[in-house]
Amino acid sequence: MTDKIKGIDVSCHNGKIDWKKVKQDGIEFAILRCGYGNDIRSQDDNRFAANVEGCEENGIPWGAYLYSYATDLYEAENEAKHILRLLKNRAPLYPVYLDMEDSDGYKRRYKVSDKMCADICAHVCHHLTQEGYLAGVYANKHWLERRINDKRINQYQIWLAQWNDQPTYNGSFGIWQYTNSGSVDGIKGRVDMNWCYEDNTSII
């Protein structure tokens, strides 16, 4: 365990970012959304390439995440391909996560079972690991405890989302997203803030 490291996660919704100012404001890592759902270019995050470039130019280690819309293992395979296409010829120094949540009710509408959600996480993480990436799952406490509480997932990096003064999740996790209302120089509006407890750059 290392001293906690201050970071952010961003997507195209954060707009154009001044990464030099972000670095000067003490941000030590960033998790960048690469896209969402199936492997089609319209579902790439249109700021991913620019955010990777901004991080690398300013010495900010970065990882990536893809928001999952998979409802079965065929679609999970497609999401793994989506991530791998966007990471081709890139070398993240932080984990690559599958974002498993249901913020817009899509999984509920398609009646995706808890077991299938866990199967999707395990399937994508297995593919990422085979390709040499440090794979992980992003989820909130309820999902980790109730919906995807599966020993297959525990072998991967866990990125806990719990907007609170202290985390109350009893499982192990490497990164804690503690608020969605942070403020960082170089980014307009609110930004997700994180503490990392693992020396990922050394692990990778």
C-alpha positions in Angstrom: 0.0 0.0 0.0 1.3 3.4 -0.9 0.4 6.9 0.3 -2.8 8.0 -1.3 -2.5 9.7 -4.7 -4.8 12.4 -5.9 -6.6 12.0 -9.2 -9.5 12.7 -11.4 -11.7 10.9 -14.0 -13.0 12.7 -17.0 -14.9 12.3 -20.3 -16.0 14.5 -23.2 -18.6 15.9 -20.8 -15.8 17.8 -19.1 -15.0 19.6 -22.4 -11.6 20.8 -23.5 -9.1 20.4 -20.6 -6.0 22.5 -19.9 -3.8 19.6 -18.7 -0.9 21.9 -17.8 -3.1 23.7 -15.3 -4.5 20.3 -14.1 -0.9 19.2 -13.4 0.0 22.4 -11.6 -3.1 22.0 -9.4 -1.6 18.8 -8.0 -3.4 16.1 -9.9 -1.2 13.0 -10.0 -3.3 10.7 -12.3 -6.3 10.6 -14.5 -8.8 8.0 -15.6 -10.1 8.8 -19.1 -13.3 7.6 -20.6 -12.4 6.0 -24.0 -16.0 5.3 -25.0 -19.2 3.4 -24.2 -20.9 0.3 -25.4 -20.3 -1.5 -28.7 -17.3 -1.1 -30.9 -18.6 1.6 -33.2 -16.8 4.8 -33.8 -19.8 7.0 -32.9 -19.6 5.5 -29.4 -15.9 6.5 -28.9 -15.4 9.4 -26.5 -14.5 12.2 -28.8 -12.0 13.8 -26.3 -10.2 10.5 -25.5 -7.3 11.0 -27.9 -6.8 14.7 -26.9 -7.0 13.7 -23.2 -4.3 11.0 -23.6 -2.1 13.5 -25.4 -2.6 16.1 -22.7 -1.8 13.7 -19.9 1.3 12.4 -21.6 2.6 15.9 -22.5 2.3 16.9 -18.9 3.6 13.8 -17.2 0.2 12.7 -15.8 -0.1 8.8 -15.7 -3.5 7.8 -17.1 -5.8 4.9 -17.2 -9.1 4.4 -19.1 -12.7 3.2 -18.7 -15.5 2.2 -20.9 -19.2 2.5 -19.8 -20.8 -0.9 -20.3 -24.1 -1.3 -22.1 -23.6 -5.0 -22.7 -26.6 -7.2 -22.0 -25.0 -10.6 -22.9 -21.5 -12.1 -23.4 -21.6 -11.4 -27.2 -22.0 -7.7 -26.5 -19.3 -8.0 -23.7 -16.9 -9.4 -26.4 -17.7 -6.4 -28.5 -17.0 -4.0 -25.7 -13.7 -5.6 -25.1 -12.8 -5.1 -28.8 -13.9 -1.5 -28.4 -11.5 -0.9 -25.5 -8.6 -2.7 -27.3 -9.1 -0.7 -30.5 -8.9 2.6 -28.7 -5.9 1.5 -26.6 -3.9 0.2 -29.7 -0.4 1.6 -29.7 -1.1 3.3 -26.3 0.4 2.4 -23.0 -1.7 3.4 -20.0 0.2 3.4 -16.7 -3.1 3.0 -14.7 -5.7 0.2 -15.0 -8.3 -0.1 -17.7 -11.8 -0.4 -16.2 -15.2 -1.6 -17.2 -17.7 0.9 -15.8 -20.6 -1.3 -14.5 -23.6 0.7 -13.4 -27.1 1.6 -14.7 -27.3 5.3 -14.4 -29.9 5.6 -17.2 -31.9 2.4 -16.5 -30.8 0.6 -19.7 -29.8 -2.6 -17.9 -33.1 -2.6 -16.0 -35.1 -2.1 -19.2 -33.4 -5.1 -20.8 -33.6 -7.2 -17.6 -29.9 -7.9 -17.3 -29.5 -10.2 -14.4 -27.0 -9.7 -11.6 -25.2 -12.9 -12.7 -25.0 -11.6 -16.3 -23.5 -8.3 -15.1 -20.8 -10.2 -13.2 -20.2 -12.5 -16.2 -19.8 -9.4 -18.4 -17.2 -7.9 -16.0 -15.3 -11.1 -15.8 -15.3 -11.7 -19.5 -14.1 -8.2 -20.4 -11.4 -8.2 -17.7 -10.2 -11.5 -18.8 -9.7 -10.2 -22.3 -7.9 -7.1 -21.2 -5.6 -9.1 -19.0 -4.8 -11.5 -21.8 -3.7 -8.4 -23.8 -1.4 -7.3 -21.1 -3.5 -4.6 -19.4 -4.1 -4.2 -15.7 -7.9 -4.7 -15.8 -10.5 -3.5 -13.3 -14.2 -2.8 -12.6 -15.7 0.5 -11.6 -18.9 0.3 -9.5 -20.6 1.8 -6.5 -20.9 0.1 -3.1 -24.3 -1.3 -3.7 -23.3 -2.9 -7.0 -20.1 -4.4 -5.5 -21.9 -5.8 -2.5 -25.2 -6.8 -4.0 -25.1 -7.1 -7.8 -21.6 -8.2 -8.9 -20.4 -9.7 -5.6 -18.4 -12.5 -7.4 -15.0 -14.0 -6.6 -14.0 -13.8 -10.2 -14.1 -10.0 -10.1 -12.1 -9.8 -6.8 -9.0 -10.8 -8.7 -9.1 -7.5 -10.7 -8.6 -3.9 -9.7 -11.7 -2.4 -8.0 -12.5 1.3 -8.5 -15.1 2.2 -5.8 -17.6 4.9 -6.4 -18.9 6.2 -3.0 -19.5 9.9 -2.6 -18.9 10.2 1.1 -16.4 11.5 3.7 -15.0 8.0 4.2 -15.5 4.8 2.2 -17.6 2.2 4.0 -17.2 -0.7 1.5 -15.5 -3.6 3.3 -14.0 -5.2 0.2 -10.6 -4.3 -1.2 -10.3 -1.5 -3.7 -7.4 0.4 -5.3 -9.1 3.7 -6.2 -11.9 5.5 -4.4 -14.0 8.1 -6.3 -15.2 10.2 -3.3 -17.1 13.0 -5.0 -18.5 14.1 -8.4 -18.3 17.8 -7.3 -14.6 18.6 -7.3 -13.0 21.7 -8.7 -9.7 21.6 -10.6 -7.8 24.3 -12.4 -8.0 23.8 -16.2 -11.4 22.1 -16.1 -14.7 24.0 -16.3 -17.4 22.9 -14.0 -17.5 20.0 -11.6 -15.2 17.1 -11.9 -15.0 13.6 -10.3 -12.2 13.3 -7.7 -10.4 10.1 -6.7 -7.8 8.8 -4.2 -5.6 6.0 -5.4 -4.0 3.6 -2.8 -1.9 1.5 -5.2 1.4 2.3 -7.0 0.0 1.4 -10.3 2.9 2.7 -12.4 5.2 0.3 -10.6 2.8 -2.6 -10.9 2.4 -2.1 -14.6 
